Amino acid sequence: MNYFSSNFKLGILGGGQLGKMLLYNTRKFDIYTAVLESSDEAPCKIACDHFQLGDLMDYDAVYNFGKQVDVLTFEIENVNVDALEALEKEGVKVYPSSKTLRTIQNKATQKLFYVDNNLPTAPFSRFAYTSEIEEAINHGGLSLPFVWKCAQFGYDGTGVKIVKSVDDLKDLPNVECIAETLVPFKNELAVIVSRSASGEIKTYPVVEMEFHPEANQVEYVICPARIPEAIAEKAEDVALRASKAFNHVGLLAVEMFQTQDDDILINEVAPRPHNSGHQTIEASYTSQFEQHIRAILNLPLGRTDNKVGGVMVNLVGAEGYSGNVVYENIENIMKMDGVTPHIYGKKQTRPFRKMGHVTIVNEDLNEARRVAEQVKNSIKVISE
């Protein structure tokens, strides 16, 4: 099929920053792109060929949108899977598939999938409602501390809480959830696996992630991870095994823990471009966003190794500020060598909202990490 400067139509469900960065590449290749999104102020609106308002969880909205395109993909997991399944039956190519998304969309189902496929993950218990957990603690079926995760609709650090006492359960929503053993880990790692429709597979280098302690969001992504080669190989092997089990098409970002004993445990996965791959735009031969397009259109996959060491800093709304966004001191960081800001196009900021990211590249990874700290301390995402 001819995708370039043709009548081919690619559909994207979701109009956020991940979709916007996918559109960098569809515009580069002159691929016609349509986007379905519920917000009229979505970052994708300015860059796609066709923008359509609609609820991503509404069956009819997703189904009717999907009938207008040749290939359908998504940049967020919270979409109506039944509609995707119906579209597939009618010949629309959906990548990753509805089957892959249905498994990943629910964290309890996702964890059971790891167990069923002999993939390493932390022990867990599944609950229909959060209210059942206290009884499990009282009867010795569950030990404190643990990590509470809502089964569905958690995103960007929401829906996750470390529970150290019964009192910590009081403010949690009474929903389907899992209670996961708290893993004492050395590092949080991630590997992005790309897989085309014809089965070509490539992995990106292992990255190391540093998280914000309050927001539970990635603060820094460091690539390549500062770990022994043997650990990197073990992490890559686990990611490839997960990719094979899901049999996905597109990207699969596999987040993992490196335990104190140097075991690798899968935390969770995302079947789309991911925060752990943003540095690939500047640091890699092929960005994760271009690779996702290549994979879902069954084009040859691009080279995935680094041109240079990269560190990514997330730009999130500062605490205490809501309203029209201002990027304070952005000019100062742009004076620094190897520093590239990406602004997502969200006009309104609020505490911990993802508003952009900054990539720092340097042949010396330690220097890149030092500059990243300087960037983090210099720029502030505030409001007028």
C-alpha positions in Angstrom: 0.0 0.0 0.0 1.2 3.5 -0.7 1.1 5.5 2.5 2.9 8.6 1.3 1.1 11.6 -0.4 -1.9 9.2 -1.0 -5.5 8.6 -0.1 -4.4 6.3 2.8 -5.8 7.5 6.2 -4.3 6.8 9.6 -6.5 7.2 12.6 -5.2 8.1 16.1 -7.4 7.7 19.2 -6.4 10.4 21.6 -5.1 13.9 21.0 -2.5 14.5 23.7 1.2 15.1 23.6 2.0 11.5 22.5 -0.3 11.9 19.5 1.3 15.3 18.8 4.7 13.8 18.7 3.5 11.0 16.4 2.2 13.7 14.1 5.7 15.1 13.7 6.4 12.0 11.7 3.2 11.7 9.8 3.8 15.2 8.6 7.4 14.4 7.7 6.1 11.4 5.6 3.0 13.2 4.3 0.7 10.6 5.7 -3.0 11.7 6.1 -3.9 11.6 9.7 -7.2 11.9 11.5 -7.5 12.3 15.3 -10.4 11.6 17.7 -10.3 13.4 21.0 -12.8 14.7 23.6 -11.1 18.1 24.2 -11.3 20.9 21.6 -8.0 22.2 23.0 -6.0 19.0 22.5 -2.3 19.4 21.5 -2.9 17.3 18.3 -5.5 19.7 16.9 -2.9 21.9 15.1 -1.0 19.1 13.4 -3.5 16.5 12.0 -5.3 16.6 8.7 -8.7 15.9 10.3 -9.7 16.6 14.0 -12.9 15.1 15.4 -14.4 15.6 18.8 -15.7 12.5 20.5 -15.6 10.5 23.7 -12.9 7.8 23.5 -14.9 5.5 25.8 -18.1 5.9 23.7 -18.7 2.8 21.5 -20.4 4.7 18.7 -17.8 7.6 18.6 -14.9 5.2 18.3 -16.6 2.8 15.9 -17.8 5.6 13.5 -14.4 7.3 13.6 -12.7 4.0 12.9 -14.8 3.3 9.8 -13.3 6.4 8.2 -9.7 5.2 8.3 -7.6 2.4 7.0 -5.3 1.8 10.1 -6.3 2.8 13.6 -3.9 3.2 16.5 -4.1 5.0 19.9 -1.9 7.1 22.2 -3.8 6.4 25.4 -5.2 3.1 26.7 -8.6 4.4 27.9 -10.5 3.8 24.8 -13.6 1.6 24.0 -12.2 -1.8 23.2 -15.5 -3.3 22.1 -15.6 -0.8 19.3 -12.0 -1.7 18.3 -13.0 -5.4 18.2 -16.0 -4.7 16.0 -13.8 -2.6 13.6 -11.3 -5.4 13.3 -14.0 -7.9 12.4 -15.0 -5.5 9.6 -11.5 -5.3 8.2 -10.1 -2.2 9.8 -6.5 -2.8 10.9 -6.1 -1.9 14.6 -2.6 -1.8 16.0 -1.9 -2.7 18.7 -4.9 -5.1 18.6 -8.1 -5.0 20.7 -6.9 -8.3 22.3 -3.6 -6.7 23.4 -5.3 -3.6 24.7 -8.0 -5.5 26.5 -5.4 -7.4 28.5 -3.3 -4.4 29.3 -6.2 -2.0 30.0 -7.0 -3.7 33.3 -4.1 -4.0 35.7 -5.5 -7.1 37.4 -5.9 -8.8 34.0 -2.4 -7.7 33.1 -0.8 -9.2 36.2 -2.7 -12.5 35.7 -1.3 -12.5 32.1 2.3 -12.3 33.5 1.6 -15.3 35.8 0.0 -17.3 33.0 2.9 -16.7 30.7 5.7 -17.3 33.3 6.8 -13.6 33.1 8.5 -12.4 36.3 6.4 -9.9 38.3 5.8 -9.0 42.0 3.3 -11.1 44.0 -0.2 -9.6 44.2 -3.7 -10.1 45.4 -6.8 -9.1 43.4 -9.9 -7.5 44.9 -13.3 -6.6 43.5 -13.4 -3.6 45.8 -10.9 -1.7 47.9 -13.2 -2.2 50.9 -12.3 -6.0 50.9 -8.7 -5.3 51.7 -9.0 -4.5 55.4 -10.6 -7.8 56.0 -7.8 -9.6 54.2 -5.2 -7.7 56.4 -7.1 -8.6 59.6 -7.3 -12.3 58.6 -3.6 -12.5 57.7 -4.2 -12.9 54.0 -2.3 -9.7 53.2 0.7 -8.1 54.9 1.6 -4.4 55.2 3.1 -2.5 53.5 1.9 -3.0 49.9 1.2 -1.0 46.8 -2.5 -0.4 46.0 -3.3 0.0 42.3 -6.8 0.6 40.9 -7.4 -1.9 38.1 -8.6 0.6 35.5 -8.3 4.3 34.5 -5.1 5.1 36.5 -2.8 7.4 34.5 0.3 9.5 35.1 0.7 8.5 38.7 -2.9 8.5 39.7 -4.5 5.3 40.9 -1.4 4.1 42.8 -0.6 4.4 46.5 1.8 2.8 48.9 -0.3 1.5 51.9 1.6 1.4 55.1 -1.3 1.2 57.5 -5.0 0.5 57.5 -5.6 4.3 57.8 -4.1 4.7 54.3 -7.0 2.9 52.8 -9.6 5.4 54.0 -9.4 7.9 51.1 -9.0 5.4 48.3 -11.8 4.9 45.8 -13.8 1.7 46.4 -13.0 0.1 43.0 -11.6 -3.1 41.5 -7.9 -3.1 42.5 -4.8 -5.1 43.2 -2.5 -5.1 46.3 1.0 -5.7 45.1 4.0 -6.7 47.3 6.2 -3.6 47.8 9.5 -4.4 46.0 12.7 -3.1 47.5 14.4 -2.2 44.2 17.7 -0.8 43.2 16.5 0.7 39.9 13.4 1.3 37.9 14.2 0.4 34.3 12.3 0.3 31.0 12.8 -1.2 27.6 10.7 -0.3 24.5 10.2 -3.1 22.1 9.0 -2.4 18.5 7.4 -5.1 16.5 6.0 -4.7 13.0 3.0 -6.5 11.5 5.3 -8.9 9.6 7.1 -9.7 12.9 10.3 -7.7 12.6 11.5 -6.8 16.2 13.9 -4.3 17.6 14.5 -3.0 21.1 15.7 0.3 22.3 18.5 0.5 24.9 17.5 0.0 28.6 16.7 3.3 30.3 16.9 4.1 34.0 14.0 6.1 35.4 14.0 8.4 38.4 10.5 9.2 39.9 9.1 12.2 41.7 8.4 11.0 45.3 5.1 12.8 45.6 3.6 12.7 42.1 4.7 9.2 41.3 5.6 10.4 37.8 8.9 10.0 36.0 11.2 12.9 36.7 14.3 11.9 34.8 14.9 9.2 32.1 18.5 8.3 31.6 19.7 6.5 28.5 21.5 4.2 28.5 20.8 3.0 32.0 23.9 3.1 34.3 23.8 -0.6 35.1 26.1 -3.6 34.4 25.8 -5.1 30.9 24.6 -8.4 32.4 21.6 -6.6 34.0 20.8 -4.8 30.8 20.8 -8.0 28.9 18.5 -9.6 31.5 16.1 -6.6 31.3 16.1 -6.8 27.5 15.4 -10.5 27.6 12.4 -10.0 29.9 11.0 -7.3 27.6 11.4 -9.5 24.6 9.6 -12.3 26.3 6.7 -10.0 27.2 6.6 -8.7 23.7 6.4 -12.3 22.3 3.6 -13.2 24.8 1.5 -10.2 23.9 2.2 -10.7 20.2 1.6 -7.0 19.7 2.1 -4.7 16.7 3.6 -1.3 17.4 5.5 -0.3 20.5 5.5 -2.1 23.9 7.1 -0.1 26.7 8.0 -2.6 29.5 8.6 -1.0 32.9 10.6 -3.1 35.3 12.2 -3.3 38.7 15.8 -4.3 39.3 15.6 -5.9 42.8 18.3 -5.9 45.4 19.2 -9.4 44.3 19.4 -8.2 40.6 16.3 -10.0 39.5 14.1 -8.3 37.0 10.4 -8.0 37.6 7.8 -6.5 35.3 6.0 -3.6 36.9 3.6 -2.8 34.0 3.5 -2.3 30.3 2.1 0.3 27.8 1.2 -0.6 24.2 2.1 2.8 22.7 4.8 5.5 22.7 5.9 6.1 26.3 7.4 8.6 28.6 10.5 6.4 28.9 11.2 7.0 25.2 11.0 10.7 24.8 14.8 11.2 24.7 14.8 9.1 21.5 13.8 12.2 19.5 17.2 13.7 20.0 19.4 10.9 21.2 18.5 7.9 18.9 18.8 7.2 15.2 15.1 6.6 15.1 12.6 8.2 17.5 10.1 5.9 19.3 7.3 7.9 17.5 8.7 7.3 14.0 9.3 3.7 15.0 5.6 3.3 16.0 4.5 4.6 12.7 6.9 2.3 10.8 5.7 -0.7 12.9 1.9 -0.3 12.5 2.3 0.4 8.7 4.6 -2.6 8.3 7.4 -0.5 7.1 11.1 -1.5 7.8 12.0 -0.7 11.4 14.6 2.0 12.0 17.9 1.8 13.8 17.3 2.0 17.6 20.7 2.5 19.1 21.8 5.9 20.6 23.7 8.5 18.6 24.6 10.1 21.9 23.8 9.7 25.6 20.4 11.3 26.5 18.6 12.4 29.6 14.9 13.5 29.6 13.4 15.8 32.2 9.7 16.0 32.5 8.1 19.5 32.8 5.1 19.3 35.1 3.0 22.0 36.6 4.5 23.5 39.8 2.6 23.0 43.0 0.4 26.0 43.9 -0.1 27.2 40.3 -3.2 26.7 38.1 -4.3 28.7 35.1 -2.7 30.1 32.0 0.7 28.6 31.7 4.0 30.4 31.8 7.4 28.7 31.3 9.6 30.7 33.6 13.3 30.8 32.7 12.9 28.8 29.4 15.2 31.2 27.7 18.0 30.4 30.2 17.9 26.6 29.5 17.9 27.2 25.8 21.3 28.9 26.1 22.7 25.5 27.3 24.4 23.3 24.8 22.6 20.1 23.9 19.3 21.2 25.6 16.0 20.9 23.6 12.6 21.8 25.2 9.4 20.2 23.9 6.3 22.2 24.8 3.1 20.1 24.5 0.6 22.9 23.7 -1.5 22.7 26.8 -2.7 26.3 27.6 -3.7 25.5 31.2 -1.4 24.3 33.9 -2.1 22.6 37.3 0.0 20.9 39.8 1.9 17.9 38.4 0.2 18.1 35.0 2.6 17.0 32.2 3.2 20.2 30.2 6.4 19.3 28.3 9.8 17.7 28.5 13.4 18.7 27.9 16.0 16.5 26.4 19.7 16.9 27.3 22.2 15.1 25.0 26.0 14.7 25.6 28.6 12.2 24.8 29.3 12.1 28.6 26.2 10.7 30.2 27.2 11.9 33.7 27.5 15.4 32.3 24.1 15.1 30.6 22.6 14.1 34.0 24.3 17.1 35.7 22.9 19.5 33.1 19.5 17.8 33.6 19.5 18.7 37.2 20.4 22.2 36.3 17.5 22.4 33.9 15.2 20.9 36.4 16.2 23.6 39.0 16.0 26.4 36.4 12.7 26.1 34.6 9.4 26.4 36.3 5.9 25.7 34.9 3.8 28.3 36.6 0.7 30.4 35.8 0.1 34.0 35.1 
